[in-house]
Every structure is written in C-alpha cells, then in structure tokens.
Amino acid sequence: MKLSTQMYSYVLTCALTGLATVPATAEPIVIKLSHVVAVNTPKGQGAERFKKLAEERTQGRVKIEVYPNSQLFKDKEDIEAMQLGSVQMLIETTSKFGPVGAKEFEVFDLPFITPDRDSFLRVADGPIGKKMLQSLEKYGIKGLAFWDAGFRVMSANRPLHRLADYKGLKMRINSSRVIDAQMRALGAIPQTLAFSEVYQGLQTGVVDGQENVMSNLWVNKFFEVQKHISITHHSHLAYAVIANKKFWDGLPDDIRTLLEGAVRDSTTYANQLGAEEEIDSIEKIKASGRSTIYVPSKAEIDELKKATSPLYQMMEGRLGRDNIAAVVKAAGGGVP
Ligand code: LMR
C-alpha cells in the first residue's frame, strides 16, 4: 500500500505518540439542544453544565450546541422540531406535553399534589417517573430525566390573598389542560401564551397575571410588570430532559453511556441550583422594591385547595385515575 506523504506523516505521528489512529479530522457528533429560558436560569445553567460534561467526557467526539431563549423554536414548536430531527435534545416543561399526546405528564400540575421538593423528587425519580419517561417512546421521544424547577407562585397587578382576588383575572398559562381547569376553578380566565411572549403580554395587558417559578420572574423581569407576587407554592414546575429517540438509539453505545452520565450529573446540579435560586430570586425581587411578595395564610391556602379540589376527579379521564392515585400516594400530597 502506498501512503500519501500527509497520511504517512500522520501514521508516523500516531505511532510515535501512541495516539489512536482516528484521523484528527473526524467530525464530532453535533447535538442541538434547545430551550426557552435565559442562560442565567437554573435550566440555562444546567444545560451549560450538560454541555461541558458531555464534551469533556466524550473528549470532543460530541459537540453540544445549546440554543437558549427560544432562539430556534418557541413552546410547542420545539417538541415537533425535535420529533422531526431539527434539534436532537430539549429541556422542556412537562406542562407542555399534552399537545404531543403525553397528557399524563400534566399530573404534576394538579394543585398541591407535591407539597414539597422531596415529594416531587420521590415521584419524578421513582418508579412512577421512570414509567412516565418510558411512555414517551411511542411519540419518538427518549425521556432521560426530570428536573425540578421549583414551586410555582402566582403574580398579578392586584394583591392575590383570597380566592376572590383571582376572579376575572386573565392568567397566562402553559398549554396544560389541568392548569386551564385550575385557573377556571379559581375564577380566573386562563390564556396559553408561549414563554417568549409573556413579558410583553403582561406589559401590554394582553394578560393580567401568570404563574411561574421565582427564578423566571426574576431573570425574565416579570416582576417589573407585576406588582404583586403570592407565594402559593400550588404546584411544581417540572422539566424533562428529552431526546429524539431514533437519534439517541443510533448513538455509539459508549457515547450514549457517557451522555447518560452527563445528564445524571447535570440533573443533580440543576436541581440544587433551582432550590438556591428560588430563595435568591425572592430576595432580589424584594430588594428591587418593584413587587410585593406575600405569603398567604393557611386559611387562604385552604381556600385555594378547596376551590381546586374537584380537579382531582375531573381530570381522571385525562390523567388516569390510577396515575393520580399513585402520585398522591408517593408524594403524600393532594387536596382534602
Ligand atoms: C413557562 O413557560 O413559563 C416555563 O415553562 C418556562 C420554563 O421553561 O421554565
């Protein structure tokens, strides 16, 4: 065999330095990862951590391109884009899975179903969560992990203390039918808007209020256009790290294993950051003086619980009776 001068010198270098005989020009596997929030949120930072770990551990055989802030796709479009293969991975709010068909994911939106962080993680990281992630395969989606974005709070331009305060408010929601029913049970008028449109929607009065985690209120400056925030902690905002199943299954085994490890470690990181940022964002918003932060009394929370309790039965058809019962049992939450 006659080698070109260039190839000859490459083989010689490999032999002398003990390098693997993979040509240095081998193209890395590119993974486009899209999400809708800012880089400096727990999700944004978790995505960056995943990129770092994945690239380091695969020694450059994989390149992760992170697209934050709905740069490529907005809510809903992004799941379709991933199913079609335009992006390979997403970190997506589970309250947006309904339109794909995965309605059971809205179980996390049932008001007060996960009373604290541990109860959420018991469900998400336990057998129920595993089964839910597996159930995505029929939609061409590989479910890799749940992330805990923290508790949702309510905000508006009027104080939200009593149930009556929600009456008639146009509240921006994710596409979840459970959240839609929740807002109606509170006497509000739900309106689905993509995340990228929320700030402007609040500013121009398209909607009066919204529910979200504190870090999104802070980083995306919703507090500038919302005078009152009520720490209702009525549900957890859950994320799922998901991939195009065909793409994921087609990865070389060793690469897939390394990426799964990177997902695991970035999950731990993002969950911890989520918990820290929740507290931090409250402090920063308080210090800004732009919004009041109100902690409802037990009696006020009980009023919200009572108003929303019929949802547990109303949503049996959508979420599955057994599914709701299993989550209630594992989480130790639910409403009276
Ligand atoms: C929202 O749409 O409000 C959230 O799901 C955004 C996010 O991903 O945290």
Boltz pocket constraint, residues with backbone or C-beta under 6 A from the ligand:
constraints:
  - pocket:
      binder: B
      contacts: [[A, 36], [A, 37], [A, 43], [A, 91], [A, 92], [A, 93], [A, 149], [A, 174], [A, 193], [A, 194], [A, 195], [A, 211], [A, 212], [A, 216]]
      max_distance: 6.0
